[in-house]
Amino acid sequence: MSLFEGIKGNRYEIRGLCVEEALTRRLQALGLNEGTVVAVLNRKRSGALIIQVRGTRLAIGRHICQGIEVEARTDEV
């Protein structure tokens, strides 16, 4: 599933980045690497997500979220 399909309050483990190469490198520099656990904190009307990655909050737009493949985690936030 893509991160865009994520539900507020749940945690997900990143399985892959399916976006342009330059964007992939930027996301990796921000800590969005394969195996990293992210928490969806909020969802905006525009489709953007506010996520928490390694203690940092990031706002990611709809197009980028749709290119981040994740797997649901069962542990608590």
HELIX and SHEET records of a PDB file:
HELIX    1   1 LEU A    3  GLU A    5  5                                   3    
HELIX    2   2 GLU A   21  ALA A   29  1                                   9    
HELIX    3   3 ARG A   62  GLN A   66  1                                   5    
SHEET    1   A 5 THR A  56  ILE A  60  0                                        
SHEET    2   A 5 LEU A  49  VAL A  53 -1                                        
SHEET    3   A 5 VAL A  37  ARG A  43 -1                                        
SHEET    4   A 5 ARG A  11  LEU A  17 -1                                        
SHEET    5   A 5 ILE A  68  ALA A  72 -1                                        
END                                                                             
